[in-house]
Amino acid sequence: MAAATSASSSLVATAVLVPRFSTAATTTRCSALPPLPPRVSTASFSSSVKLIPESKRFSLLQTKASEETSVDAGELFTDLKEKWDKVENKSTVLLYGGGAIVAVWVSSILVGAINSVPLLPKIMELIGLGYAGWFIYRYLLFKSSRKELATDIEALKSKIAGTE
């Protein structure tokens, strides 16, 4: 029995190493994986590009800026300087800005750590989908709940602005 098993396993091992294709046409392979298909030549692409007239090719790639969207760099800097001069607590603004940058950095590290745990990203995705479904059902599906959401948002905006 043991001799039959070892003989069959040796036959399986040799069957895997025998190439399925003729060795004269291709290189010698020692793998059971099929070969990759041949690469598509880029000659067909380059010839199709050459068929388009040059003027039409460049007209397809041109973009034009309108007068309304142009921004003067000097005007932008003077506007920013005026707004910065109006700020009374510059150190507070810089502290909040630095804190925001650090918070984004720490949250990026935290998300990367959570993403490296094997099953946790899919569980978090399911939790997010469940919460989104609940939010849609609770606040967006019915007209009365949409009005409630709008009043809650307005109350929060007035609370943040300090006009309460």
Disulfide bonds with the S-S distance in Angstrom:
none
